[in-house]
Amino acid sequence: MANKEREGSILEAEKAKLKPPPMYKVMLLNDDYTPMDFVVVVLQTVFAMSREQATQVMLKVHRDGMGVCGIYTREVAATKVEQVIELAKSHQHPLQCTMEEN
């Protein structure tokens, strides 16, 4: 780092301390109407999961009422939530997706 001398005093450049942005969990919520196969397709399509990963998350949603699909920055998480909701609406399913700070 360069020091600059100015009128008899020395100014030192300060290091900017940046912390990483907050991360958000994207979660699917269980309902009694959306078919399990559709949930698996959503997980594969929107979250780029393998069939096995998508099936595991779908079963977690089914058993526990909710399952985490991924952890992202706020903008990416919001986009994923919108994609899931739009995909579900276009197929006339009530599947809900939400996000919360990790």
C-alpha positions as CSV (number, residue, x, y, z in Angstrom):
1,M,0.0,0.0,0.0
2,A,1.3,3.4,-0.8
3,N,1.6,6.1,1.8
4,K,1.2,9.7,0.8
5,E,2.9,12.5,2.6
6,R,0.8,15.7,2.8
7,E,1.8,18.8,4.7
8,G,3.9,17.0,7.3
9,S,1.5,14.2,8.0
10,I,1.3,10.7,6.6
11,L,-2.0,9.4,5.3
12,E,-2.3,5.7,5.1
13,A,-4.8,4.0,2.8
14,E,-7.4,2.1,4.8
15,K,-8.4,-1.4,3.8
16,A,-12.0,-1.7,3.0
17,K,-13.4,-4.5,5.1
18,L,-16.2,-6.1,3.0
19,K,-18.3,-8.8,4.4
20,P,-19.9,-11.3,2.1
21,P,-23.6,-10.6,1.2
22,P,-26.2,-12.4,3.2
23,M,-27.4,-15.7,1.8
24,Y,-31.0,-16.9,1.6
25,K,-32.4,-20.4,1.7
26,V,-35.0,-21.2,-1.0
27,M,-37.6,-23.6,0.3
28,L,-40.5,-25.6,-1.2
29,L,-43.6,-26.0,0.9
30,N,-45.7,-29.1,1.0
31,D,-49.3,-29.2,-0.2
32,D,-51.8,-32.0,-0.7
33,Y,-52.4,-31.4,-4.4
34,T,-49.1,-31.0,-6.3
35,P,-47.9,-34.3,-7.7
36,M,-44.6,-35.6,-6.4
37,D,-43.4,-36.1,-10.0
38,F,-44.0,-32.5,-10.8
39,V,-42.0,-31.4,-7.7
40,V,-39.1,-33.5,-8.9
41,V,-39.3,-31.9,-12.4
42,V,-39.3,-28.4,-10.8
43,L,-36.2,-29.2,-8.7
44,Q,-34.4,-30.6,-11.8
45,T,-35.4,-27.6,-14.0
46,V,-35.1,-24.6,-11.7
47,F,-32.4,-25.9,-9.3
48,A,-30.4,-28.1,-11.7
49,M,-30.6,-31.1,-9.4
50,S,-30.0,-34.7,-10.5
51,R,-33.0,-37.0,-10.4
52,E,-31.7,-38.5,-7.2
53,Q,-31.1,-35.2,-5.4
54,A,-34.5,-33.9,-6.6
55,T,-36.2,-37.0,-5.3
56,Q,-34.5,-36.7,-1.9
57,V,-35.6,-33.0,-1.5
58,M,-39.1,-33.9,-2.7
59,L,-39.4,-36.6,0.0
60,K,-38.1,-34.2,2.6
61,V,-40.8,-31.7,1.6
62,H,-43.4,-34.4,1.7
63,R,-42.4,-35.8,5.1
64,D,-41.4,-32.6,6.9
65,G,-43.7,-30.0,5.2
66,M,-40.7,-28.1,3.8
67,G,-37.4,-28.7,2.1
68,V,-34.4,-26.5,1.2
69,C,-33.7,-26.4,-2.5
70,G,-30.5,-24.3,-2.3
71,I,-28.8,-21.3,-0.7
72,Y,-28.2,-18.2,-2.8
73,T,-27.7,-14.4,-2.7
74,R,-31.0,-12.4,-2.3
75,E,-31.4,-11.6,-6.0
76,V,-30.8,-15.2,-7.2
77,A,-33.0,-16.6,-4.4
78,A,-35.9,-14.2,-5.4
79,T,-35.5,-15.2,-9.0
80,K,-35.7,-18.9,-8.2
81,V,-38.8,-18.4,-6.1
82,E,-40.5,-16.5,-8.9
83,Q,-39.5,-19.3,-11.4
84,V,-41.0,-22.0,-9.2
85,I,-44.2,-20.1,-8.6
86,E,-44.6,-19.3,-12.3
87,L,-43.9,-22.9,-13.4
88,A,-46.4,-24.2,-10.8
89,K,-49.1,-21.7,-12.0
90,S,-48.6,-22.6,-15.6
91,H,-49.2,-26.2,-14.8
92,Q,-52.1,-25.3,-12.5
93,H,-50.5,-26.6,-9.3
94,P,-50.6,-24.8,-5.9
95,L,-46.9,-25.5,-5.2
96,Q,-45.5,-22.7,-3.0
97,C,-41.9,-21.6,-2.7
98,T,-40.4,-19.1,-0.2
99,M,-37.0,-17.8,0.9
100,E,-35.5,-16.7,4.2
101,E,-32.2,-15.4,5.4
102,N,-29.8,-18.2,6.2
